[in-house]
Amino acid sequence: MRNNTRKLFNAMCVAMATTYGVDSVAQTFAATPEIEQRLMDKIVESSDFLQRINVLGVPELKGEKILGSVSGVLGKRTDTTAGDRQTSDPLGLDPLGYECVKTEYDVHITYNTIDAWAKFPDLNDRFMAYVRRAIALARIKHGFYGTSAAAVTNAGTNPNGEDVNKGWLQHLRDYQAGSQILTQGGTANEIRVGAGGDYENLDGLVYDVLQMVSDVHRDGDDLVALVGRDLLAQDKAQLYKAQGQTPTEKERIENNAVTRTYGGLPSYTVANLPARGLIITSFDNLSIYYQEGAVRQKIDDNAKRDRVEHYNTINEAYVVEDLDKAAAIEFGNVKFKDPGSGLWTA
């Protein structure tokens, strides 16, 4: 690290220590509830998707769900001469609850990178934005790919963080016995999408998955289709084949002017959503809970590795507020037809 960079870095560490009310950020420290909330808000602000779902602090490591979703019949009439009027709870909270697990979000930045940033007046903001963005993207990936919470994780065998935490899809697998996850079409453990397959197009696939959502929620106006990039690209390729020779239609496709509505639902792409994934739910049905007061940080200047290391620990859980309001496909089973061989491939 250059001398000028060192001065700026030291000043940044002093400023952080002052903000958090600690003597030094080189030792593990926590934040006041207000500062912790600001930190969590900043992480959320770095991702459009996290801003759409719920990221909530909870006081306990484990407990009952918080939000649920409105369901059931609320309107009624009562013969008050025979009995009292009775209230009902429309939130539909289930008894499954949540359990936060310790998650380490440890990031390092090389001296060379910090030296390059030092020429800008906002070194502190750049440094923290980098860390927050990295945490945000990792959180999203765990939510979609996570299948377990191992005592010791292994990135070599679980490159997408499958063993970091149980994500939203895994909760559907576990608690709904897979009844709301489409695993196959006409061939065992395969979902063939494209001409001649189980689903000629994405519209048909979305429509079928929508039927797996409880009918209480199916006609709601807040459901969306979260669609992986490969599924969207494959559908776009079919449009090219069918209409790409017409100049006006080709222009619409290239400018993404083709309506992004499938099976009657608005569609969205999300960073770190499996490329062949499809989830139907509402944004506010997906949550990340973190335990309040358990967020820990530490910054190490590791000269042995020519880098600065930022250690972050958060106890968190992934929650589907109403399991009946979500359905998905088993993204690992999706196959497209190879144009050369004509075979259905992963």
C-alpha positions in Angstrom: 0.0 0.0 0.0 1.4 3.4 -0.9 2.1 6.0 1.8 -0.7 8.3 0.7 -3.1 5.4 0.5 -2.0 4.3 4.0 -2.9 7.7 5.4 -6.3 7.6 3.7 -7.0 4.1 4.9 -6.0 4.9 8.5 -8.3 7.9 8.4 -11.1 5.7 7.1 -10.6 3.2 10.0 -10.5 6.0 12.6 -13.8 7.4 11.1 -15.4 4.0 11.2 -14.3 3.4 14.8 -15.8 6.8 15.7 -19.1 6.0 14.0 -19.4 2.6 15.7 -18.2 4.0 19.1 -15.3 1.6 19.5 -11.5 2.1 20.1 -10.4 0.3 17.0 -12.0 -1.6 14.0 -9.0 -4.0 14.1 -10.9 -5.9 16.9 -14.3 -7.5 16.5 -17.0 -5.0 17.2 -20.7 -4.6 17.2 -22.9 -1.6 16.5 -25.6 0.3 18.3 -29.1 -0.7 17.2 -29.4 2.5 15.2 -26.0 2.1 13.4 -26.7 -1.6 12.8 -30.0 -0.7 11.1 -28.3 1.8 8.9 -25.7 -0.8 7.9 -28.4 -3.3 7.0 -30.3 -0.6 5.1 -27.2 0.2 3.1 -26.7 -3.5 2.1 -30.4 -3.6 1.0 -30.0 -0.4 -1.0 -27.2 -2.0 -3.0 -29.6 -4.4 -4.6 -32.9 -3.7 -6.4 -34.2 -7.2 -5.5 -33.4 -6.8 -1.8 -35.4 -3.5 -1.8 -38.4 -5.4 -3.2 -38.5 -8.2 -0.6 -38.4 -8.0 3.2 -35.2 -7.8 5.1 -36.1 -7.6 8.8 -34.4 -7.6 12.2 -35.7 -10.1 14.7 -34.8 -10.2 18.4 -34.3 -14.0 18.8 -32.2 -16.6 17.0 -35.3 -18.6 16.3 -39.1 -17.9 16.6 -42.3 -17.5 14.7 -42.7 -15.9 11.3 -43.5 -12.2 11.4 -45.4 -11.2 8.3 -47.4 -14.0 6.7 -49.8 -13.0 3.9 -53.5 -12.1 3.8 -55.7 -15.1 3.0 -59.0 -16.6 3.8 -62.5 -15.1 4.0 -62.8 -12.1 6.2 -66.3 -10.6 5.5 -69.2 -12.1 7.6 -72.3 -11.4 9.6 -73.1 -12.5 13.1 -76.4 -13.1 15.0 -75.4 -11.1 18.1 -78.5 -12.2 19.9 -77.1 -15.7 20.0 -73.4 -15.0 20.4 -70.5 -12.5 20.2 -68.9 -11.3 17.0 -65.5 -13.1 16.5 -62.4 -11.6 15.0 -60.2 -13.6 12.6 -56.5 -13.4 11.8 -56.1 -12.8 8.0 -52.3 -13.1 8.0 -52.2 -16.9 7.8 -49.0 -17.4 9.8 -47.9 -21.0 9.8 -46.2 -22.8 12.8 -43.0 -23.5 11.0 -41.2 -20.4 12.1 -37.6 -19.5 11.4 -34.1 -20.2 12.7 -31.1 -17.9 12.1 -27.7 -19.4 11.4 -24.3 -17.7 11.7 -23.1 -16.6 8.3 -19.7 -15.2 7.6 -19.4 -12.6 4.8 -15.7 -12.1 4.7 -14.3 -9.9 1.9 -10.7 -8.8 1.0 -9.5 -6.0 -1.2 -5.9 -6.0 -2.5 -3.5 -3.2 -1.9 -3.4 -2.6 -5.6 -7.1 -2.0 -5.8 -7.1 0.3 -2.8 -4.1 2.2 -4.3 -6.2 2.7 -7.5 -9.2 3.9 -5.4 -7.0 6.3 -3.4 -6.9 8.9 -6.2 -10.7 9.4 -5.8 -12.0 11.6 -2.9 -14.5 8.9 -1.8 -12.2 6.0 -0.8 -14.4 5.3 2.3 -17.6 5.1 0.2 -16.0 3.0 -2.5 -14.6 0.5 0.0 -17.9 0.1 1.9 -20.0 0.0 -1.3 -17.8 -2.9 -2.5 -18.3 -4.8 0.7 -22.0 -4.2 0.9 -22.6 -5.1 -2.8 -20.7 -8.4 -2.2 -22.8 -9.2 0.8 -26.0 -8.4 -1.0 -25.2 -10.6 -4.0 -24.2 -13.5 -1.7 -27.4 -13.2 0.3 -29.5 -13.4 -2.9 -27.5 -16.5 -4.1 -28.0 -18.3 -0.8 -31.7 -17.6 -1.0 -32.1 -19.3 -4.4 -29.4 -22.0 -4.2 -29.2 -22.8 -0.5 -30.2 -26.4 0.4 -28.5 -26.8 3.9 -26.6 -25.1 6.7 -23.4 -27.1 7.1 -21.3 -26.7 10.3 -18.3 -26.1 8.0 -19.1 -25.0 4.4 -17.2 -26.2 1.4 -17.1 -23.8 -1.6 -15.3 -26.4 -3.7 -18.2 -28.8 -3.6 -20.9 -26.2 -3.2 -19.8 -23.3 -5.6 -23.1 -21.5 -5.3 -23.2 -21.6 -1.5 -25.6 -24.5 -1.4 -24.4 -25.4 2.1 -24.5 -21.9 3.6 -28.2 -21.7 4.5 -31.6 -23.1 3.6 -33.0 -20.8 1.0 -36.5 -20.1 -0.2 -36.7 -23.0 -2.7 -35.5 -25.5 -0.1 -38.3 -24.5 2.2 -40.7 -25.4 -0.6 -39.0 -28.7 -1.0 -39.0 -29.5 2.8 -42.3 -28.1 4.0 -44.5 -28.6 1.0 -43.1 -32.1 0.2 -42.2 -30.8 -3.2 -45.9 -30.4 -4.2 -45.2 -26.9 -5.3 -42.1 -27.5 -7.2 -42.4 -28.8 -10.8 -39.7 -31.5 -11.3 -40.6 -33.1 -14.6 -42.7 -33.0 -17.7 -43.2 -36.1 -19.8 -39.7 -37.5 -19.0 -38.6 -38.4 -15.5 -36.6 -35.7 -13.9 -36.6 -33.5 -17.0 -38.4 -30.4 -17.9 -38.0 -29.9 -21.7 -38.6 -26.3 -22.8 -38.8 -25.4 -26.5 -40.3 -26.7 -29.7 -41.2 -30.4 -29.4 -40.6 -30.4 -25.7 -42.9 -30.5 -22.7 -43.4 -26.8 -23.0 -43.3 -25.1 -26.4 -42.6 -21.8 -24.8 -42.1 -20.0 -21.5 -45.8 -18.9 -21.4 -46.9 -22.5 -21.1 -44.3 -23.3 -18.4 -45.3 -20.2 -16.3 -49.0 -21.0 -16.7 -48.5 -24.6 -15.4 -46.4 -23.5 -12.4 -49.0 -20.8 -11.6 -51.5 -23.6 -11.1 -49.4 -25.0 -8.3 -50.0 -21.8 -6.3 -52.9 -22.1 -3.9 -56.1 -20.9 -5.4 -56.5 -18.5 -2.5 -53.6 -16.5 -3.9 -53.7 -17.4 -7.6 -55.8 -14.5 -8.6 -54.0 -11.9 -6.5 -52.7 -8.9 -8.3 -49.2 -9.1 -6.7 -47.9 -12.3 -8.1 -44.8 -12.1 -10.3 -42.7 -14.6 -12.2 -39.0 -14.5 -11.4 -37.3 -16.0 -14.5 -33.7 -17.1 -15.1 -31.7 -15.6 -17.9 -31.3 -18.8 -19.9 -35.1 -19.3 -20.0 -35.6 -15.7 -21.1 -32.8 -16.1 -23.7 -34.3 -19.3 -25.1 -37.7 -17.7 -25.4 -36.1 -14.7 -27.1 -34.3 -17.0 -29.6 -37.7 -18.6 -30.5 -39.0 -15.1 -31.2 -36.0 -14.4 -33.5 -36.7 -17.7 -35.4 -40.4 -16.9 -35.8 -40.3 -13.2 -36.4 -36.7 -12.1 -36.7 -36.9 -11.7 -40.5 -39.4 -9.0 -40.2 -37.5 -5.7 -39.6 -40.0 -4.1 -37.3 -40.3 -7.3 -35.1 -36.6 -7.8 -35.1 -36.1 -4.2 -33.8 -38.7 -4.9 -31.0 -36.8 -8.0 -29.9 -33.4 -6.4 -30.0 -34.7 -3.4 -28.0 -36.3 -5.7 -25.4 -39.6 -4.1 -26.4 -41.3 -7.5 -26.5 -43.8 -7.6 -23.6 -42.2 -9.3 -20.6 -45.4 -11.0 -19.4 -45.6 -14.8 -19.3 -48.6 -16.9 -18.4 -50.4 -13.6 -17.5 -47.8 -12.6 -15.0 -45.2 -9.8 -15.1 -41.7 -11.2 -15.2 -38.4 -10.1 -13.6 -34.8 -11.2 -13.8 -32.8 -11.2 -10.6 -29.1 -11.3 -10.0 -27.9 -14.7 -9.0 -31.3 -16.4 -9.8 -30.4 -19.8 -11.3 -30.2 -19.3 -15.1 -32.9 -21.9 -15.7 -34.9 -21.0 -12.6 -38.5 -20.0 -12.4 -40.3 -18.9 -9.2 -43.8 -17.6 -8.9 -44.7 -15.6 -5.8 -45.0 -12.0 -4.6 -42.0 -10.0 -3.6 -43.3 -9.4 -0.1 -43.7 -13.2 0.4 -39.9 -13.6 0.5 -38.0 -12.5 3.5 -34.5 -12.5 5.1 -34.5 -12.3 8.8 -31.3 -11.2 10.7 -30.8 -11.3 14.5 -30.6 -7.9 16.0 -27.5 -7.1 18.0 -25.6 -10.1 16.6 -24.0 -8.3 13.6 -20.2 -8.3 14.0 -17.4 -6.7 12.0 -13.6 -6.5 12.0 -11.0 -5.0 9.6 -7.5 -6.5 9.3 -4.6 -5.0 7.4 -3.0 -8.2 6.3 0.5 -7.2 5.0 1.4 -10.9 4.6 -1.2 -11.2 1.8 -1.0 -7.6 0.5 -4.6 -7.0 1.2 -7.2 -5.5 3.6 -9.7 -8.0 5.0 -13.2 -7.1 6.1 -14.8 -9.7 8.3 -18.6 -9.6 8.7 -20.8 -12.0 10.7 -24.6 -12.0 10.5 -27.1 -14.5 12.0 -29.8 -14.8 9.4 -32.6 -17.0 8.0 -34.5 -17.2 4.7 -38.3 -17.3 5.1 -41.2 -17.9 2.7 -43.9 -16.0 4.6 -46.8 -18.1 3.1 -45.7 -21.3 1.6 -49.0 -21.7 -0.2 -48.3 -18.5 -2.1 -45.2 -19.8 -3.9 -44.4 -22.3 -6.6 -41.2 -23.1 -8.7 -39.4 -25.4 -11.0 -36.5 -27.7 -10.2 -34.0 -25.6 -12.2 -31.4 -28.4 -12.5 -33.9 -30.5 -14.4 -34.5 -28.0 -17.2 -33.3 -29.1 -20.7 -33.1 -27.3 -24.0 -32.8 -29.0 -27.4 -29.3 -28.8 -28.9 -29.8 -27.5 -32.5 -26.9 -29.6 -33.8 -27.5 -33.0 -32.2 -31.3 -32.6 -31.6 -30.8 -34.0 -28.1 -32.2 -32.4 -25.0 -29.3 -31.2 -22.9 -28.6 -29.4 -19.6 
